[in-house]
Amino acid sequence: MEERFIAQLIHCFFIAFGVIVGGAIIGSIGAFITGDAPFTQINRIADRLRIWAIVAAIGGTFDAIANFEKGILDGSTFDLLKQILLILTAMGGVKAGLVLLSWLIQESIR
Protein backbone atom coordinates (compact mmCIF):
# COMPACT_ATOMS: atom_id res chain seq x y z
CA MET A 1 0.00 0.00 0.00
CA GLU A 2 1.18 3.46 -0.71
CA GLU A 3 1.96 6.01 1.97
CA ARG A 4 -0.86 8.35 0.96
CA PHE A 5 -3.44 5.60 1.46
CA ILE A 6 -2.17 4.93 4.99
CA ALA A 7 -2.56 8.64 5.76
CA GLN A 8 -6.10 8.41 4.39
CA LEU A 9 -6.82 5.47 6.71
CA ILE A 10 -5.58 7.45 9.71
CA HIS A 11 -7.71 10.45 8.74
CA CYS A 12 -10.72 8.20 8.26
CA PHE A 13 -10.31 6.70 11.74
CA PHE A 14 -10.03 10.04 13.50
CA ILE A 15 -12.85 11.70 11.54
CA ALA A 16 -15.24 8.93 12.60
CA PHE A 17 -13.89 9.12 16.15
CA GLY A 18 -14.36 12.90 16.23
CA VAL A 19 -17.88 12.79 14.86
CA ILE A 20 -18.96 10.36 17.58
CA VAL A 21 -17.20 12.01 20.52
CA GLY A 22 -17.74 15.61 19.47
CA GLY A 23 -21.30 15.14 18.32
CA ALA A 24 -22.36 13.31 21.46
CA ILE A 25 -20.70 15.74 23.88
CA ILE A 26 -21.81 18.91 22.09
CA GLY A 27 -25.27 17.44 21.58
CA SER A 28 -25.59 16.75 25.29
CA ILE A 29 -25.20 20.47 26.01
CA GLY A 30 -28.71 20.92 24.63
CA ALA A 31 -29.96 18.29 27.05
CA PHE A 32 -28.29 20.10 29.92
CA ILE A 33 -29.88 23.42 28.90
CA THR A 34 -33.34 21.88 28.64
CA GLY A 35 -33.06 20.07 31.96
CA ASP A 36 -32.63 16.51 30.65
CA ALA A 37 -29.94 14.12 31.82
CA PRO A 38 -26.80 14.90 29.76
CA PHE A 39 -25.16 11.48 30.25
CA THR A 40 -28.27 9.69 29.04
CA GLN A 41 -28.38 11.97 26.02
CA ILE A 42 -24.69 11.28 25.29
CA ASN A 43 -25.64 7.62 25.22
CA ARG A 44 -28.58 8.17 22.85
CA ILE A 45 -26.81 10.61 20.54
CA ALA A 46 -23.73 8.41 20.19
CA ASP A 47 -25.92 5.45 19.31
CA ARG A 48 -27.72 7.47 16.61
CA LEU A 49 -24.52 8.94 15.13
CA ARG A 50 -22.86 5.62 14.30
CA ILE A 51 -23.75 5.37 10.62
CA TRP A 52 -23.32 9.10 10.03
CA ALA A 53 -19.82 9.00 11.45
CA ILE A 54 -18.89 6.24 9.00
CA VAL A 55 -20.45 8.12 6.07
CA ALA A 56 -18.65 11.34 7.04
CA ALA A 57 -15.34 9.54 7.43
CA ILE A 58 -15.40 7.85 4.02
CA GLY A 59 -16.37 11.08 2.30
CA GLY A 60 -19.97 10.40 1.42
CA THR A 61 -21.87 7.43 0.12
CA PHE A 62 -21.66 8.17 -3.61
CA ASP A 63 -17.87 7.83 -3.72
CA ALA A 64 -18.07 4.53 -1.90
CA ILE A 65 -20.71 3.21 -4.29
CA ALA A 66 -18.70 4.37 -7.31
CA ASN A 67 -15.57 2.65 -5.98
CA PHE A 68 -17.49 -0.56 -5.32
CA GLU A 69 -18.91 -0.43 -8.83
CA LYS A 70 -15.46 0.14 -10.29
CA GLY A 71 -14.07 -2.72 -8.23
CA ILE A 72 -16.77 -5.20 -9.16
CA LEU A 73 -17.62 -4.31 -12.76
CA ASP A 74 -14.18 -3.22 -14.00
CA GLY A 75 -12.32 -5.94 -12.14
CA SER A 76 -10.27 -3.48 -10.09
CA THR A 77 -9.99 -5.52 -6.92
CA PHE A 78 -7.37 -3.20 -5.40
CA ASP A 79 -9.85 -0.29 -5.41
CA LEU A 80 -12.46 -2.56 -3.86
CA LEU A 81 -10.01 -3.63 -1.15
CA LYS A 82 -9.07 -0.02 -0.43
CA GLN A 83 -12.72 0.95 -0.01
CA ILE A 84 -13.39 -1.98 2.31
CA LEU A 85 -10.35 -1.02 4.41
CA LEU A 86 -11.58 2.58 4.62
CA ILE A 87 -15.00 1.44 5.84
CA LEU A 88 -13.46 -0.93 8.40
CA THR A 89 -11.15 1.83 9.63
CA ALA A 90 -14.12 4.18 10.02
CA MET A 91 -15.96 1.47 11.95
CA GLY A 92 -12.92 1.15 14.21
CA GLY A 93 -12.99 4.91 14.85
CA VAL A 94 -16.67 4.70 15.74
CA LYS A 95 -16.05 1.81 18.12
CA ALA A 96 -13.13 3.63 19.77
CA GLY A 97 -15.32 6.71 20.25
CA LEU A 98 -18.12 4.62 21.76
CA VAL A 99 -15.69 2.92 24.13
CA LEU A 100 -14.27 6.28 25.25
CA LEU A 101 -17.75 7.68 25.84
CA SER A 102 -18.85 4.59 27.76
CA TRP A 103 -15.79 4.98 29.98
CA LEU A 104 -16.61 8.64 30.57
CA ILE A 105 -20.30 8.24 31.35
CA GLN A 106 -20.06 4.79 32.98
CA GLU A 107 -23.04 3.52 31.01
CA SER A 108 -23.22 0.89 28.33
CA ILE A 109 -23.78 2.23 24.81
CA ARG A 110 -25.59 -0.41 22.78
LINJOLIN-V85802 format. One record per pair of residues at least 24 apart in sequence whose C-alpha atoms are under 8 Angstrom apart, sorted by the first residue. I is the first residue (numbers start at 1). J is the second residue. D is the distance in whole Angstrom. If there is no record, write none. Layout:
i,j,d
I,J,D
I,J,D
This chain:
i,j,d
9,85,8
9,86,6
9,89,6
10,89,8
11,57,8
12,57,5
12,58,6
12,86,7
12,89,7
12,90,6
12,93,8
13,57,7
13,89,5
13,90,5
13,91,8
13,92,7
13,93,4
13,94,8
14,90,8
14,93,6
15,53,7
15,56,7
15,57,5
15,90,8
15,93,8
16,53,5
16,54,6
16,56,7
16,57,5
16,90,6
16,91,8
16,93,5
16,94,5
16,97,8
17,53,8
17,90,8
17,93,4
17,94,5
17,95,8
17,96,7
17,97,5
18,97,7
19,49,8
19,53,5
19,56,8
20,46,6
20,49,6
20,50,7
20,53,6
20,94,6
20,97,6
20,98,7
21,46,7
21,97,6
21,98,8
21,100,8
21,101,7
23,49,8
24,49,8
39,105,6
42,101,8
43,101,8
43,102,8
43,107,8
43,108,8
43,109,6
44,109,8
46,98,7
46,109,8
47,109,7
47,110,7
50,94,6
53,90,8
53,94,7
54,87,7
54,90,5
54,91,6
54,94,7
57,90,6
58,86,7
58,87,7
58,90,7
